[in-house]
Amino acid sequence: MRIGELAERAGTSTRTLRYYESRGLLTARRAGNGYRTYDEDDLRLLREIRTLQDFGFELEETRPFVDCLRAGHPAGDSCPASLAVYRRKLAELDALIGRLGGVRDQVARQLATADRAAPGPGTDGPPAPRCEMTG
């Protein structure tokens, strides 16, 4: 298939395919007329790359999965290098979840403090300052 058909079937652009080719993730064969040609294996590689990127993997992190598929393995994550990328990504996600949990806890504390400081309706305290944004 030619580059336009591959791009359409993979749900991407020809520009993206040429970029992947320049990064060595996709290899085009050339027809006698000089046009790039691809096959179903290339479509499979592209789907692997797109799926991993949808999961938050950087383009370079997809390389071991592509190499694994090119080596003839049935799945891109059945090689040691791919598993190592999974492990690194999982550790990265765990660290991010930990940081987000800390931020969430801090925001909850700030909200609790602000709720306690704000006078409620019908209290004898001084009126709350008027907020220009809410009228």
Order of alpha helices (4+ residues) and beta strands (2+ residues): alpha-alpha-beta-beta-alpha-alpha-alpha
